[in-house]
Amino acid sequence: MQFDWSFFTWDIFSNYVLKGLYFSVYLTVIATLGGILFGTLLAMMRLSGSKWLEIPATIYVNGMRSIPLVMVILWFFLLVPLIIGRSVGTEVSAIITFVAFEAAYFSEIMRAGIQSISRGQVYAGRALGMTYGQNMRLVILPQAFRNMLPVLLTQTIILFQDTSLVYAIGAYDMLKGFETAGKNFGRPIEAYVGAAVVYFIICYSLSWVVKRLHQKIAIIR
């Protein structure tokens, strides 16, 4: 079977792929923001010095990082309806799962960023009478975010690639859009090649931006 270049038309992209692309980007943004928020809280719990906070956070982070994402997606999608008695839908299930899963990875990034800040600044904040929360919010976290920004963005790129795993529960992401178009027109090879090219263009472009940003941050330092 010959490769059909005529498959790649704007109609295919607008009717099948664009809707999935919107959801993939939306899922990436929500999971990144939620992952950073909860990941920062987990990192602060692990560095708090209190075993009541450190142990649960450590168990959660190590547990999530030891399980494949696709298994977490399937577990949540299949088990939660049994627990609460009703389905939450594929999109909501994907969003909650990705936020919960990515929080563990962003937690480790934030923990490394916090630990990269000189302990002298922590002691200076304490000497000024700041509480642990005030010291983190006003002194440590702003610097940690700047140091870890390239790594956070790199993790976001990986997260965008991982959104393709929602096919396991039938959510309509970009890959699902290409797959649907390939089935409808009898061109599965062209569809998967097109999906690979689009993923490559988006991820390579974002990687280039991250590289430039890392160079600027290095100059500021």
C-alpha positions as a Markdown table, in Angstrom:
| # | Residue | x | y | z |
|---|---|---|---|---|
| 1 | Met | 0.0 | 0.0 | 0.0 |
| 2 | Gln | 1.4 | 3.3 | -1.1 |
| 3 | Phe | 1.8 | 6.2 | 1.3 |
| 4 | Asp | -1.0 | 8.7 | 0.6 |
| 5 | Trp | 0.1 | 12.3 | 1.0 |
| 6 | Ser | -3.3 | 13.6 | 0.2 |
| 7 | Phe | -4.5 | 12.4 | 3.6 |
| 8 | Phe | -2.8 | 15.5 | 5.2 |
| 9 | Thr | -5.4 | 18.2 | 4.6 |
| 10 | Trp | -6.8 | 21.0 | 6.7 |
| 11 | Asp | -10.1 | 19.3 | 6.9 |
| 12 | Ile | -8.6 | 16.3 | 8.5 |
| 13 | Phe | -6.8 | 18.5 | 11.1 |
| 14 | Ser | -9.8 | 20.8 | 11.8 |
| 15 | Asn | -12.5 | 18.0 | 11.9 |
| 16 | Tyr | -10.5 | 15.3 | 13.8 |
| 17 | Val | -7.2 | 16.5 | 15.3 |
| 18 | Leu | -7.9 | 20.1 | 16.5 |
| 19 | Lys | -10.4 | 19.0 | 19.2 |
| 20 | Gly | -8.0 | 16.4 | 20.5 |
| 21 | Leu | -5.1 | 19.0 | 20.5 |
| 22 | Tyr | -7.2 | 21.4 | 22.5 |
| 23 | Phe | -7.8 | 18.7 | 25.2 |
| 24 | Ser | -4.1 | 17.7 | 25.2 |
| 25 | Val | -3.0 | 21.3 | 25.7 |
| 26 | Tyr | -5.7 | 21.9 | 28.3 |
| 27 | Leu | -4.8 | 18.7 | 30.2 |
| 28 | Thr | -1.1 | 19.7 | 30.1 |
| 29 | Val | -1.7 | 23.2 | 31.5 |
| 30 | Ile | -4.1 | 22.0 | 34.3 |
| 31 | Ala | -1.8 | 19.1 | 35.3 |
| 32 | Thr | 1.2 | 21.4 | 35.3 |
| 33 | Leu | -0.4 | 24.1 | 37.5 |
| 34 | Gly | -2.0 | 21.6 | 39.8 |
| 35 | Gly | 1.2 | 19.4 | 39.9 |
| 36 | Ile | 3.4 | 22.4 | 40.8 |
| 37 | Leu | 0.9 | 23.6 | 43.5 |
| 38 | Phe | 0.6 | 20.2 | 45.2 |
| 39 | Gly | 4.2 | 19.3 | 44.4 |
| 40 | Thr | 5.4 | 22.4 | 46.2 |
| 41 | Leu | 3.3 | 21.5 | 49.3 |
| 42 | Leu | 4.6 | 18.0 | 49.2 |
| 43 | Ala | 8.2 | 19.3 | 49.0 |
| 44 | Met | 7.6 | 21.6 | 51.9 |
| 45 | Met | 6.2 | 18.7 | 53.9 |
| 46 | Arg | 9.2 | 16.6 | 53.2 |
| 47 | Leu | 11.6 | 19.4 | 54.3 |
| 48 | Ser | 9.6 | 20.6 | 57.3 |
| 49 | Gly | 11.4 | 18.4 | 59.8 |
| 50 | Ser | 8.2 | 17.0 | 61.2 |
| 51 | Lys | 7.8 | 13.3 | 60.8 |
| 52 | Trp | 4.0 | 13.6 | 60.8 |
| 53 | Leu | 4.3 | 15.6 | 57.6 |
| 54 | Glu | 7.5 | 14.1 | 56.1 |
| 55 | Ile | 6.5 | 10.4 | 56.3 |
| 56 | Pro | 3.1 | 10.7 | 54.5 |
| 57 | Ala | 4.6 | 12.9 | 51.8 |
| 58 | Thr | 7.5 | 10.6 | 51.3 |
| 59 | Ile | 5.2 | 7.5 | 51.0 |
| 60 | Tyr | 3.0 | 9.4 | 48.5 |
| 61 | Val | 5.8 | 10.6 | 46.3 |
| 62 | Asn | 7.8 | 7.4 | 46.2 |
| 63 | Gly | 4.6 | 5.4 | 45.7 |
| 64 | Met | 3.4 | 7.4 | 42.7 |
| 65 | Arg | 6.9 | 7.5 | 41.1 |
| 66 | Ser | 7.0 | 3.7 | 41.4 |
| 67 | Ile | 3.8 | 3.0 | 39.4 |
| 68 | Pro | 3.4 | 3.5 | 35.6 |
| 69 | Leu | 1.2 | 6.4 | 34.7 |
| 70 | Val | -1.1 | 4.3 | 32.5 |
| 71 | Met | -1.8 | 2.0 | 35.5 |
| 72 | Val | -2.8 | 5.0 | 37.6 |
| 73 | Ile | -5.1 | 6.2 | 34.9 |
| 74 | Leu | -6.8 | 2.8 | 34.6 |
| 75 | Trp | -7.1 | 2.3 | 38.4 |
| 76 | Phe | -8.7 | 5.7 | 38.9 |
| 77 | Phe | -11.0 | 5.3 | 36.0 |
| 78 | Leu | -12.1 | 1.8 | 37.0 |
| 79 | Leu | -12.0 | 1.9 | 40.8 |
| 80 | Val | -13.4 | 5.4 | 41.6 |
| 81 | Pro | -16.8 | 4.7 | 40.1 |
| 82 | Leu | -17.0 | 1.6 | 42.3 |
| 83 | Ile | -16.2 | 3.6 | 45.4 |
| 84 | Ile | -18.4 | 6.7 | 44.8 |
| 85 | Gly | -21.1 | 4.8 | 42.9 |
| 86 | Arg | -21.0 | 6.8 | 39.7 |
| 87 | Ser | -18.7 | 7.5 | 36.8 |
| 88 | Val | -16.7 | 10.8 | 36.7 |
| 89 | Gly | -16.1 | 10.8 | 32.9 |
| 90 | Thr | -13.0 | 10.3 | 30.9 |
| 91 | Glu | -11.8 | 13.9 | 30.8 |
| 92 | Val | -12.3 | 14.6 | 34.5 |
| 93 | Ser | -10.7 | 11.3 | 35.4 |
| 94 | Ala | -7.7 | 12.1 | 33.2 |
| 95 | Ile | -7.3 | 15.6 | 34.8 |
| 96 | Ile | -7.5 | 14.3 | 38.4 |
| 97 | Thr | -5.1 | 11.4 | 37.6 |
| 98 | Phe | -2.5 | 13.6 | 35.9 |
| 99 | Val | -2.5 | 16.2 | 38.7 |
| 100 | Ala | -2.1 | 13.6 | 41.4 |
| 101 | Phe | 0.6 | 11.8 | 39.4 |
| 102 | Glu | 2.6 | 14.8 | 38.3 |
| 103 | Ala | 2.6 | 16.3 | 41.8 |
| 104 | Ala | 5.0 | 13.6 | 42.8 |
| 105 | Tyr | 7.4 | 14.5 | 40.1 |
| 106 | Phe | 7.1 | 18.2 | 40.5 |
| 107 | Ser | 7.6 | 17.6 | 44.2 |
| 108 | Glu | 11.1 | 16.2 | 43.7 |
| 109 | Ile | 12.0 | 19.1 | 41.3 |
| 110 | Met | 10.8 | 21.7 | 43.9 |
| 111 | Arg | 12.6 | 19.9 | 46.7 |
| 112 | Ala | 15.9 | 20.0 | 44.7 |
| 113 | Gly | 15.3 | 23.7 | 44.0 |
| 114 | Ile | 14.6 | 24.5 | 47.6 |
| 115 | Gln | 17.7 | 22.6 | 48.8 |
| 116 | Ser | 19.8 | 24.5 | 46.2 |
| 117 | Ile | 19.2 | 27.8 | 48.1 |
| 118 | Ser | 21.9 | 28.6 | 50.6 |
| 119 | Arg | 21.0 | 27.7 | 54.2 |
| 120 | Gly | 22.3 | 31.1 | 55.2 |
| 121 | Gln | 19.2 | 32.7 | 53.7 |
| 122 | Val | 17.0 | 30.3 | 55.7 |
| 123 | Tyr | 18.8 | 31.3 | 58.9 |
| 124 | Ala | 18.5 | 35.0 | 58.0 |
| 125 | Gly | 14.8 | 34.7 | 57.6 |
| 126 | Arg | 14.5 | 33.0 | 61.0 |
| 127 | Ala | 16.6 | 35.7 | 62.5 |
| 128 | Leu | 14.1 | 38.3 | 61.2 |
| 129 | Gly | 11.3 | 36.5 | 63.0 |
| 130 | Met | 9.8 | 34.8 | 59.9 |
| 131 | Thr | 7.8 | 31.6 | 60.3 |
| 132 | Tyr | 8.6 | 28.5 | 58.2 |
| 133 | Gly | 5.8 | 29.4 | 55.9 |
| 134 | Gln | 6.7 | 33.1 | 55.5 |
| 135 | Asn | 10.4 | 32.1 | 54.9 |
| 136 | Met | 9.4 | 29.7 | 52.2 |
| 137 | Arg | 6.9 | 32.0 | 50.5 |
| 138 | Leu | 8.9 | 35.2 | 50.6 |
| 139 | Val | 12.6 | 34.1 | 50.4 |
| 140 | Ile | 13.2 | 30.5 | 49.4 |
| 141 | Leu | 10.4 | 29.6 | 46.9 |
| 142 | Pro | 10.9 | 32.7 | 44.5 |
| 143 | Gln | 14.6 | 31.8 | 44.1 |
| 144 | Ala | 13.8 | 28.1 | 43.8 |
| 145 | Phe | 11.3 | 28.7 | 41.1 |
| 146 | Arg | 13.8 | 30.7 | 39.1 |
| 147 | Asn | 16.5 | 28.0 | 39.4 |
| 148 | Met | 14.1 | 25.2 | 38.6 |
| 149 | Leu | 12.2 | 26.9 | 35.8 |
| 150 | Pro | 14.0 | 25.1 | 32.9 |
| 151 | Val | 13.5 | 21.7 | 34.6 |
| 152 | Leu | 9.8 | 22.5 | 35.3 |
| 153 | Leu | 9.3 | 23.3 | 31.7 |
| 154 | Thr | 11.1 | 20.2 | 30.6 |
| 155 | Gln | 8.8 | 18.1 | 32.8 |
| 156 | Thr | 5.9 | 19.9 | 31.2 |
| 157 | Ile | 7.0 | 18.8 | 27.8 |
| 158 | Ile | 7.2 | 15.2 | 29.0 |
| 159 | Leu | 3.8 | 15.7 | 30.5 |
| 160 | Phe | 2.4 | 16.8 | 27.1 |
| 161 | Gln | 3.8 | 13.6 | 25.6 |
| 162 | Asp | 2.3 | 11.5 | 28.3 |
| 163 | Thr | -1.2 | 12.9 | 27.6 |
| 164 | Ser | -1.3 | 10.4 | 24.7 |
| 165 | Leu | -1.8 | 7.7 | 27.4 |
| 166 | Val | -5.4 | 8.8 | 28.0 |
| 167 | Tyr | -6.3 | 6.6 | 25.0 |
| 168 | Ala | -6.4 | 3.8 | 27.5 |
| 169 | Ile | -9.7 | 5.2 | 28.9 |
| 170 | Gly | -11.1 | 6.5 | 25.6 |
| 171 | Ala | -10.5 | 10.2 | 26.2 |
| 172 | Tyr | -10.3 | 12.3 | 23.0 |
| 173 | Asp | -6.8 | 13.7 | 22.9 |
| 174 | Met | -4.7 | 14.6 | 19.8 |
| 175 | Leu | -3.5 | 11.0 | 19.2 |
| 176 | Lys | -7.1 | 9.8 | 19.4 |
| 177 | Gly | -8.0 | 12.4 | 16.8 |
| 178 | Phe | -5.4 | 11.1 | 14.4 |
| 179 | Glu | -6.4 | 7.6 | 15.1 |
| 180 | Thr | -10.1 | 8.3 | 14.4 |
| 181 | Ala | -9.2 | 10.0 | 11.1 |
| 182 | Gly | -7.0 | 7.1 | 10.1 |
| 183 | Lys | -9.8 | 4.6 | 10.7 |
| 184 | Asn | -12.5 | 6.6 | 9.0 |
| 185 | Phe | -10.4 | 7.1 | 5.8 |
| 186 | Gly | -8.6 | 3.7 | 5.9 |
| 187 | Arg | -5.2 | 5.3 | 6.3 |
| 188 | Pro | -3.8 | 4.3 | 9.7 |
| 189 | Ile | -0.1 | 4.5 | 8.7 |
| 190 | Glu | -0.5 | 8.1 | 7.5 |
| 191 | Ala | -2.4 | 9.0 | 10.7 |
| 192 | Tyr | 0.2 | 7.7 | 13.0 |
| 193 | Val | 3.0 | 9.3 | 11.0 |
| 194 | Gly | 1.1 | 12.6 | 11.1 |
| 195 | Ala | 0.7 | 12.3 | 14.9 |
| 196 | Ala | 4.4 | 11.6 | 15.3 |
| 197 | Val | 5.3 | 14.6 | 13.2 |
| 198 | Val | 3.0 | 17.0 | 15.1 |
| 199 | Tyr | 4.3 | 15.7 | 18.5 |
| 200 | Phe | 7.8 | 16.2 | 17.3 |
| 201 | Ile | 7.3 | 19.7 | 16.1 |
| 202 | Ile | 5.6 | 20.8 | 19.3 |
| 203 | Cys | 8.0 | 19.2 | 21.6 |
| 204 | Tyr | 11.1 | 20.2 | 19.7 |
| 205 | Ser | 9.9 | 23.8 | 19.6 |
| 206 | Leu | 9.2 | 23.9 | 23.3 |
| 207 | Ser | 12.6 | 22.2 | 24.0 |
| 208 | Trp | 14.3 | 25.0 | 22.0 |
| 209 | Val | 12.5 | 27.6 | 24.0 |
| 210 | Val | 13.6 | 25.9 | 27.3 |
| 211 | Lys | 17.2 | 25.8 | 26.1 |
| 212 | Arg | 17.2 | 29.5 | 25.3 |
| 213 | Leu | 15.6 | 30.2 | 28.7 |
| 214 | His | 18.2 | 28.2 | 30.5 |
| 215 | Gln | 20.9 | 30.2 | 28.8 |
| 216 | Lys | 19.4 | 33.5 | 29.9 |
| 217 | Ile | 19.0 | 32.2 | 33.5 |
| 218 | Ala | 22.6 | 31.1 | 33.4 |
| 219 | Ile | 23.7 | 34.7 | 32.4 |
| 220 | Ile | 21.6 | 36.2 | 35.2 |
| 221 | Arg | 23.4 | 34.0 | 37.7 |
